[in-house]
Amino acid sequence: SSFGITLSGGEPLMQPAAAFALLEEFGGREGDTCIETCGFCSPEIFGELRRRCRFVYMDLKLADDEEHKKYTGRSNRPIIENLAQLRGSGADYMLRVPLVPGITDTDENLRGLSRLAGSSPVELLEYNTLAGAKYEGVGRKYSLGKGRSRSAEEAAAFFEEPVIRR
């Protein structure tokens, strides 16, 4: 019988040894192995991950390093380096871009992400407005994603290989 495992988030590479052990166990039995990651880790860890997976979903959010630091607290340099490794590896993968209003769905950011993606397949994820209510439910203020996000169809014009899923 066929089976598979997908490691997703949070971020599975926050615990690379556990992620590798799971992938090794299932991949060693001819199962389908997949991971969804933001790609923020060392190139060595990323290479080990890539070799253990049959498919990689890699999120891309912000092309500009300063914008990435502003919203995530981290540089996007390791992500860009790992994206280059993934693109050159011959592995099966899909890049994913969440369309957050006024943050990731701007013309400037989409142009930058398009340059990074090149001819890679890119899945465009429309913004989920349910997050704001969840924050309110625990007494926190939600400040991201205000307003209408660009539709996946509108954002697709920026990419060579867009994929739109509902």
C-alpha positions as CSV (number, residue, x, y, z in Angstrom):
1,S,0.0,0.0,0.0
2,S,1.0,3.6,-0.6
3,F,1.6,6.1,2.2
4,G,3.3,9.3,2.8
5,I,4.3,11.9,5.3
6,T,4.3,15.7,5.1
7,L,6.1,17.8,7.7
8,S,4.7,21.3,8.1
9,G,4.5,24.0,10.6
10,G,5.2,25.9,12.6
11,E,8.5,25.3,11.0
12,P,9.8,21.7,10.9
13,L,13.4,22.8,10.5
14,M,13.4,24.4,14.0
15,Q,14.1,20.7,15.0
16,P,16.1,19.4,12.1
17,A,17.2,16.1,13.8
18,A,13.6,15.1,14.5
19,A,12.5,16.1,11.0
20,F,15.4,14.1,9.4
21,A,14.6,11.1,11.6
22,L,10.9,11.1,10.5
23,L,11.8,11.6,6.8
24,E,14.5,8.9,7.0
25,E,12.0,6.4,8.6
26,F,9.3,7.0,6.0
27,G,11.5,7.6,3.0
28,G,13.5,4.5,3.8
29,R,10.3,2.5,3.3
30,E,9.6,3.9,-0.2
31,G,7.0,6.3,1.1
32,D,6.3,9.7,-0.3
33,T,8.0,12.4,1.8
34,C,7.2,16.1,1.6
35,I,8.1,19.2,3.7
36,E,6.7,22.7,3.8
37,T,9.3,25.1,5.0
38,C,10.3,28.8,4.9
39,G,13.8,27.7,4.1
40,F,15.4,29.6,7.0
41,C,18.3,27.4,8.0
42,S,21.9,26.7,7.1
43,P,22.6,25.5,3.5
44,E,23.9,22.2,5.0
45,I,20.7,21.5,6.8
46,F,18.7,22.5,3.8
47,G,20.7,20.2,1.5
48,E,20.1,17.3,3.9
49,L,16.4,18.1,3.9
50,R,16.2,18.3,0.2
51,R,17.9,14.9,-0.3
52,R,15.4,13.2,2.1
53,C,12.3,14.6,0.5
54,R,10.5,13.7,-2.7
55,F,8.8,17.1,-2.8
56,V,9.5,20.5,-1.1
57,Y,7.0,23.3,-0.6
58,M,9.0,26.5,0.1
59,D,7.4,29.7,1.2
60,L,8.6,33.0,-0.1
61,K,7.3,36.1,1.6
62,L,9.4,39.2,1.1
63,A,12.2,39.8,-1.5
64,D,13.7,42.9,0.1
65,D,16.0,42.0,3.1
66,E,15.1,45.1,5.1
67,E,11.3,44.4,4.7
68,H,11.9,40.8,5.6
69,K,13.8,41.9,8.8
70,K,11.0,44.4,9.6
71,Y,8.2,41.8,9.5
72,T,10.0,38.6,10.5
73,G,12.9,39.8,12.6
74,R,15.4,37.9,10.4
75,S,17.3,38.4,7.2
76,N,16.1,36.6,4.1
77,R,19.7,35.8,2.9
78,P,19.6,32.2,4.1
79,I,16.3,31.7,2.4
80,I,17.5,33.1,-0.9
81,E,20.7,31.0,-0.7
82,N,18.6,27.9,0.0
83,L,16.2,28.8,-2.8
84,A,19.1,28.9,-5.3
85,Q,20.2,25.5,-4.0
86,L,16.7,24.1,-4.5
87,R,16.3,25.5,-8.0
88,G,19.6,24.0,-9.1
89,S,19.0,20.6,-7.5
90,G,16.7,19.0,-9.9
91,A,14.3,18.3,-7.0
92,D,10.5,18.5,-7.3
93,Y,9.2,21.6,-5.6
94,M,6.7,24.4,-5.5
95,L,7.2,27.9,-4.2
96,R,4.3,29.4,-2.2
97,V,3.6,33.1,-1.8
98,P,1.0,34.2,0.8
99,L,-0.7,37.4,-0.4
100,V,-0.8,39.6,2.7
101,P,-2.5,43.0,2.0
102,G,0.0,45.9,1.7
103,I,2.9,43.7,2.7
104,T,3.6,40.8,0.4
105,D,1.1,41.6,-2.3
106,T,2.7,44.9,-3.4
107,D,3.9,45.4,-7.0
108,E,7.5,45.9,-5.8
109,N,7.5,42.8,-3.7
110,L,5.8,40.6,-6.3
111,R,8.4,41.8,-8.9
112,G,11.2,40.9,-6.5
113,L,9.8,37.5,-5.7
114,S,9.3,36.9,-9.4
115,R,13.0,37.6,-10.0
116,L,13.9,35.1,-7.3
117,A,11.5,32.5,-8.5
118,G,12.5,32.7,-12.2
119,S,10.8,29.8,-14.0
120,S,9.9,27.9,-10.8
121,P,6.3,27.0,-10.2
122,V,4.7,29.4,-7.8
123,E,1.5,28.8,-5.8
124,L,-0.3,32.1,-4.9
125,L,-2.2,31.9,-1.6
126,E,-4.9,34.5,-1.0
127,Y,-5.0,36.0,2.4
128,N,-7.1,34.3,5.0
129,T,-9.1,36.9,7.0
130,L,-9.9,34.5,9.8
131,A,-6.6,35.2,11.6
132,G,-7.8,38.6,13.0
133,A,-10.7,37.1,14.9
134,K,-8.4,34.5,16.5
135,Y,-6.2,37.2,17.9
136,E,-9.2,39.2,19.2
137,G,-10.4,36.0,20.9
138,V,-7.3,35.8,23.1
139,G,-7.2,39.6,23.8
140,R,-4.4,40.5,21.3
141,K,-4.4,43.2,18.6
142,Y,-4.0,42.0,15.1
143,S,-2.2,44.5,12.9
144,L,-1.4,42.6,9.7
145,G,-3.5,42.1,6.6
146,K,-5.8,45.1,6.8
147,G,-7.8,45.8,3.6
148,R,-8.4,43.7,0.6
149,S,-5.5,41.6,-0.7
150,R,-4.7,41.3,-4.3
151,S,-6.3,38.3,-5.8
152,A,-4.2,35.3,-6.9
153,E,-5.3,36.0,-10.5
154,E,-4.0,39.6,-10.2
155,A,-0.7,38.4,-8.7
156,A,-0.3,35.7,-11.3
157,A,0.7,38.3,-13.9
158,F,4.0,38.8,-12.1
159,F,5.2,35.1,-12.4
160,E,6.3,32.8,-15.2
161,E,4.7,29.7,-13.8
162,P,1.8,30.7,-11.5
163,V,-0.5,28.1,-9.9
164,I,-3.8,29.2,-8.3
165,R,-5.6,26.9,-6.0
166,R,-8.8,27.6,-4.1
